[in-house]
Amino acid sequence: MAGRCVCISGSTHGIGYAIAEAFARDGARLVINSHLADTDAVARMSALTECHFVQADLSSVDGPRAFIEEAKARLGRLDTLVNNAGTFRDTDFADLDASRFEQTFNLNVRGYLLAAQAFGAVVETDQTDPSIVCVGSTNSLAAEKNSVIYDASKGAVLMLIRSLAVTLASRGIRVNGVGPGIVETPLTAAGLATPGVREALDGQIPLGRIGRPVDIGAAAVFLASAGASYITGQMLYIDGGILANQMSWEVRT
């Protein structure tokens, strides 16, 4: 990825930061992002590579385009967009409302679409292997209790990847996704802190542990690399074997 220009939404912490760090260690030039002001992420990343920060709210109508246009202005061109910014707003099913739905879909789905559209508009015809990587989830395929809106949004991301891939293929823009399983991030911290939850999850994951953000970064880099130049419309699930695992008949003691 030496010299490649990459912008990553929602990338000052968690999975987004780990993805940015993986690109940085492979020599990419970066623009990272948050809807909040950055305090130290760009400074830490700048120790590894050229890195810029663009504050933009990807859940707004104008935020995705502003992010892409400013990212291109900072780097001169864009080779890869990583759509990562996301949110979880679910609660008990009876308490769900239109506001929670809109907050989730505006960021998790519409933000991805508008950023992809803006990215496509700035890609030049002579660029080599431009690509988009979208962060989905195992929830794109498998549901969780009291996660109705989030699960629906991640299912939409899966079809967005496929549809963008066939739509943009004629322009040479590849579109793929990474689908993390359960990963330790600020979004999952409260749930994992609940007594007994970590042990219960570890016991159900075939590889025996909850994922770490660093587990996701290398896969995103691969999908943006020349090694994946004939891969488009695919979701690579990084889940420790969760989706491959049928229900067990073993009696646990």
C-alpha positions as CSV (number, residue, x, y, z in Angstrom):
1,M,0.0,0.0,0.0
2,A,3.0,2.3,-0.2
3,G,1.9,5.7,-1.3
4,R,-1.7,4.8,-1.7
5,C,-4.2,7.4,-0.5
6,V,-6.8,6.1,1.9
7,C,-9.6,7.8,3.8
8,I,-11.4,6.0,6.6
9,S,-14.6,7.3,8.3
10,G,-15.1,6.9,12.0
11,S,-11.4,6.1,12.6
12,T,-10.2,7.8,15.7
13,H,-10.8,4.7,17.9
14,G,-11.9,1.1,17.9
15,I,-12.1,-0.9,14.6
16,G,-11.7,2.2,12.5
17,Y,-8.5,3.2,14.2
18,A,-7.1,-0.3,13.9
19,I,-7.9,-0.3,10.2
20,A,-6.1,3.0,9.8
21,E,-3.1,1.8,11.7
22,A,-2.9,-1.3,9.5
23,F,-2.9,0.9,6.3
24,A,-0.3,3.2,7.9
25,R,2.0,0.3,8.7
26,D,1.8,-0.8,5.1
27,G,2.8,2.7,3.9
28,A,-0.5,4.3,2.9
29,R,-1.1,8.0,3.2
30,L,-4.2,8.6,5.3
31,V,-7.1,10.8,6.2
32,I,-8.9,9.8,9.4
33,N,-12.3,11.1,10.6
34,S,-14.7,11.6,13.4
35,H,-17.8,13.7,14.0
36,L,-16.1,14.9,17.2
37,A,-12.9,17.0,17.4
38,D,-9.8,14.8,17.5
39,T,-7.5,15.0,20.6
40,D,-4.7,12.6,19.8
41,A,-5.5,10.0,17.1
42,V,-3.9,12.0,14.3
43,A,-0.8,12.6,16.3
44,R,-0.4,8.9,17.1
45,M,-1.0,7.9,13.5
46,S,1.4,10.6,12.2
47,A,4.2,8.8,13.9
48,L,3.6,6.0,11.4
49,T,2.8,7.8,8.1
50,E,1.4,11.0,6.6
51,C,-2.0,11.5,8.3
52,H,-4.6,14.2,8.2
53,F,-7.9,14.6,10.2
54,V,-11.2,15.7,8.8
55,Q,-14.1,16.4,11.2
56,A,-17.4,15.5,9.5
57,D,-20.7,14.0,10.6
58,L,-21.3,11.1,8.2
59,S,-24.9,10.7,9.4
60,S,-25.8,14.1,7.9
61,V,-26.7,14.7,4.3
62,D,-23.8,16.9,3.5
63,G,-21.2,15.3,5.8
64,P,-20.1,12.4,3.5
65,R,-19.4,14.6,0.5
66,A,-17.6,17.2,2.7
67,F,-15.4,14.4,4.1
68,I,-14.5,13.0,0.7
69,E,-13.8,16.3,-0.9
70,E,-11.6,17.5,1.9
71,A,-9.8,14.2,2.1
72,K,-9.0,14.5,-1.6
73,A,-7.8,18.1,-1.1
74,R,-5.5,16.9,1.6
75,L,-4.0,14.0,-0.2
76,G,-4.3,15.0,-3.9
77,R,-6.2,11.9,-4.9
78,L,-8.1,9.0,-3.2
79,D,-7.4,5.4,-4.0
80,T,-9.5,3.7,-1.3
81,L,-12.5,4.7,0.9
82,V,-13.2,2.7,4.0
83,N,-16.7,3.2,5.2
84,N,-16.5,2.4,8.9
85,A,-18.5,5.0,10.9
86,G,-21.4,3.3,12.5
87,T,-23.7,3.3,15.5
88,F,-26.0,1.1,17.6
89,R,-29.2,2.6,18.9
90,D,-31.3,-0.4,19.7
91,T,-33.2,-1.0,23.0
92,D,-36.1,-3.2,23.9
93,F,-38.3,-3.9,20.9
94,A,-41.4,-2.2,22.4
95,D,-39.4,1.0,23.0
96,L,-38.0,1.4,19.5
97,D,-39.0,4.6,17.7
98,A,-38.5,6.4,14.4
99,S,-35.7,8.5,15.9
100,R,-33.6,5.4,16.7
101,F,-34.2,4.0,13.3
102,E,-33.2,7.2,11.5
103,Q,-30.1,7.7,13.6
104,T,-29.0,4.1,12.8
105,F,-29.8,4.1,9.1
106,N,-28.6,7.6,8.4
107,L,-25.1,6.6,9.6
108,N,-24.8,2.9,9.0
109,V,-26.4,2.9,5.5
110,R,-27.0,6.3,4.0
111,G,-23.6,7.6,5.1
112,Y,-22.0,4.7,3.4
113,L,-24.0,5.3,0.2
114,L,-23.3,9.0,0.0
115,A,-19.6,8.6,0.8
116,A,-19.4,6.0,-1.9
117,Q,-21.1,8.3,-4.4
118,A,-18.8,11.2,-3.5
119,F,-15.8,8.9,-3.8
120,G,-16.9,7.7,-7.2
121,A,-17.1,11.3,-8.3
122,V,-13.5,12.1,-7.5
123,V,-11.9,8.9,-8.9
124,E,-10.0,9.6,-12.1
125,T,-10.4,7.3,-15.1
126,D,-6.7,6.5,-15.1
127,Q,-6.4,5.5,-11.5
128,T,-5.0,2.0,-10.7
129,D,-7.4,-0.3,-8.8
130,P,-9.5,2.2,-6.8
131,S,-11.7,0.5,-4.2
132,I,-14.2,0.8,-1.4
133,V,-14.2,-1.3,1.7
134,C,-17.4,-1.2,3.9
135,V,-17.4,-2.5,7.5
136,G,-20.4,-4.7,7.9
137,S,-21.0,-7.3,10.6
138,T,-21.9,-10.9,11.2
139,N,-25.2,-9.3,12.0
140,S,-25.5,-8.9,8.2
141,L,-26.4,-12.6,8.2
142,A,-27.3,-13.6,11.8
143,A,-29.6,-11.8,14.1
144,E,-29.3,-10.9,17.8
145,K,-32.1,-10.4,20.3
146,N,-33.1,-6.7,20.8
147,S,-30.9,-5.7,17.8
148,V,-33.6,-5.3,15.2
149,I,-32.6,-1.9,13.8
150,Y,-28.9,-2.5,13.9
151,D,-29.3,-6.0,12.3
152,A,-31.5,-4.5,9.6
153,S,-28.9,-1.8,8.9
154,K,-26.1,-4.4,8.6
155,G,-28.2,-6.5,6.3
156,A,-28.6,-3.5,4.1
157,V,-24.8,-3.0,4.1
158,L,-24.3,-6.4,2.7
159,M,-26.6,-5.7,-0.3
160,L,-25.2,-2.2,-0.6
161,I,-21.7,-3.8,-1.1
162,R,-23.0,-6.2,-3.8
163,S,-25.0,-3.5,-5.6
164,L,-22.2,-0.9,-5.6
165,A,-19.8,-3.6,-6.8
166,V,-21.9,-4.4,-10.0
167,T,-22.7,-0.7,-10.5
168,L,-19.2,0.6,-10.3
169,A,-17.4,-2.4,-11.9
170,S,-17.4,-0.7,-15.3
171,R,-15.3,2.1,-13.8
172,G,-12.8,-0.3,-12.3
173,I,-13.9,0.5,-8.7
174,R,-14.0,-2.6,-6.6
175,V,-16.3,-2.8,-3.6
176,N,-16.0,-5.3,-0.8
177,G,-16.7,-5.6,2.9
178,V,-15.3,-6.9,6.2
179,G,-17.8,-8.4,8.6
180,P,-16.5,-8.4,12.2
181,G,-18.0,-10.7,14.8
182,I,-17.9,-9.8,18.4
183,V,-15.0,-7.3,18.9
184,E,-13.8,-5.4,21.9
185,T,-14.5,-1.8,21.1
186,P,-16.0,1.2,23.0
187,L,-19.4,0.1,21.4
188,T,-19.3,-3.3,23.1
189,A,-17.5,-2.4,26.3
190,A,-20.6,-2.1,28.5
191,G,-22.0,-5.4,27.4
192,L,-18.7,-7.2,27.8
193,A,-18.4,-5.8,31.3
194,T,-21.6,-7.5,32.4
195,P,-20.8,-10.4,34.8
196,G,-20.6,-13.7,33.0
197,V,-21.0,-12.4,29.5
198,R,-17.4,-12.6,28.4
199,E,-17.1,-16.2,29.5
200,A,-20.4,-17.1,27.8
201,L,-19.2,-15.6,24.5
202,D,-15.7,-17.1,24.7
203,G,-17.3,-20.5,25.1
204,Q,-19.4,-20.2,21.9
205,I,-16.7,-18.8,19.6
206,P,-14.8,-21.7,17.9
207,L,-11.4,-19.9,18.2
208,G,-12.1,-19.4,21.9
209,R,-11.8,-15.6,22.2
210,I,-13.5,-12.3,21.5
211,G,-12.0,-10.5,18.6
212,R,-9.7,-7.5,18.8
213,P,-9.7,-4.4,16.5
214,V,-6.3,-5.4,15.2
215,D,-7.9,-8.6,13.8
216,I,-9.9,-6.5,11.4
217,G,-7.2,-4.2,10.0
218,A,-5.2,-6.6,7.9
219,A,-8.3,-7.9,6.2
220,A,-9.3,-4.4,5.1
221,V,-5.8,-3.7,3.8
222,F,-5.9,-7.0,1.8
223,L,-9.2,-6.1,0.2
224,A,-7.8,-2.8,-0.9
225,S,-4.5,-4.3,-2.2
226,A,-3.4,-5.5,-5.6
227,G,-3.6,-9.0,-4.2
228,A,-7.4,-8.6,-4.2
229,S,-7.6,-7.0,-7.7
230,Y,-10.1,-9.7,-8.9
231,I,-12.3,-9.6,-5.8
232,T,-15.4,-7.4,-5.7
233,G,-18.9,-7.7,-4.2
234,Q,-17.7,-9.9,-1.4
235,M,-18.0,-9.8,2.4
236,L,-15.1,-11.3,4.4
237,Y,-16.3,-12.3,7.8
238,I,-13.7,-12.0,10.6
239,D,-15.5,-13.7,13.5
240,G,-13.4,-16.5,15.0
241,G,-15.8,-19.0,13.4
242,I,-19.1,-17.7,14.8
243,L,-21.0,-18.0,11.5
244,A,-19.6,-21.4,10.7
245,N,-20.7,-22.9,14.0
246,Q,-23.9,-24.9,14.2
247,M,-25.7,-25.2,17.5
248,S,-23.9,-27.7,19.7
249,W,-25.6,-30.8,21.2
250,E,-22.9,-31.1,23.8
251,V,-24.0,-30.8,27.4
252,R,-21.9,-28.2,29.1
253,T,-20.8,-28.7,32.7
